[in-house]
């Protein structure tokens, strides 16, 4: 996981948020089963970081992620994309795609939801491609 030179902002069982010196948040999801309360905490801290730094860009490493559950998708829609969890709007969110095909499909569903809320959401096969795109977002 590429976090050299990045300051860890928050970490829990679900993932780690680091601050990239190029002005974006980097979120790495751990390869573990997720609890909604832990996912909500991670997103709450992500929103706080983005607001505090006045950032609108997020790079998300979902390479090892398990598929999103229906409860997780519902929570993301009702709380993250709706703005119930405080965060800047709109966001430019770039994903390093999951290796697992089912996980990629569940993330794709969330990308469609993100676009409904005027957020840019793009996925890439490599971390280098994702980073390059994000820096121009």
N, C-alpha and C positions, 0 to 999 in steps of 0.2 A: 504494500500500500504506500503510495507516494506522499509522504507528509514531511519530508525533509525540509526544514526551514519554515514549516507552517506551525503556527501557535494553536495548540489544542484549546478549543473554546468550551466544549462540552462532550462528555461521553457517558453512555449508559449501555445496557445490555443489547440494545438494538443497533447502535452505531456511534460514530464519532464525527464531530463537527470541528473542522479546523479553519483557520483564517489564512487565506492565501495572500501573500504580499502584493499580488496583482489586482486586488480589490474584489474578491469573490469568496463565497463560502464553499468549502469542499466537504461533502457528506459521504462518509463511507459506511455502508450498511454491513453489519456483521452477518456471517453465515450461521444464523441461529433462528429458532422459532421466535416470533415476536409476540409481545403482549401489547394490547391497545394502549394501556396506560404508559408504557415505555415509549411507544411510537409517538403518542401525543406529547410527551415530555421532550423528545428529540425535536419535534416540529416547533414546539413553543420556544425552545432555546434557539432554533434556527431563525425563527421570525424575529426574536429579540436581537440577535446578532445583526441581521440585515438592517433592521431599523436603527440600531445604535450606530452602525457604520455608514448608514445611508447607501447601502449596496442594493443592487437589484439582480445580481447574477449568482447562480448556484450551479456547481458541478457535482453531480451525484454518481458515485461509484456503486452501481447495482450489479456488478459483474458476478458476484457470488450469491445474490439474493434468492431466497425461496419465493415462489409465487405469492402474490398478495391475496389475502383471504377476502371474502365478501364483506366482512365486518371492517377490515382495513380500508377497502375501497370506499365503503359508505362513510367512514370517519374522515378520510381524506377529502371526499366531496363536501361533506357537511361542515367540516371545521377548517381545513386548510384552504381549499379553493374558494370557499364562500367568504373567507376573511374573518371568520370567528376567531381563529388564532391570528393574532396581530402580526402583520408582515407588510412589506412594501407591495404596491400593486402598480403596474404589472411586474412580473418577474421574467427573467430569461433563465430557464432551467435546461441544463444539458445533461444527458445521461450517458454513462458508459454502459452499454447494453448488458443485460444478464446473459449468462451462458445458457441457462435453462430456457427452452422454448416456451413453456407454459408461463414462466416468470416474465418473459419478454411480452407475451400477450397481455398479461395483467397490467404491466407497466404501460403498454400501448393504450389500454382503456383509460388510464389516468392521464395520459398525454392528451387524449381527445377531450377529457373533462377540463384540463388546464386551458386548452385553446378556447373553450366556451367562455372562459373568464378573462379573455384577452391576455393570456400569458403565452410567451413563446416557450415551446417544449420540443426539443430535438434529441434524438438518440444516435449514438455512434458506436461502431464496432471496436474502436480502440480509444484508449484514454488520451493519446496524443491528438487524435482528430477532434475529440470532444473539447479538449482544452483550447485548441487553436480556434475553433468556432466560438467558444465562449468569450475569448478575449476580444472578439469583434462584435459582440452582442450589445 
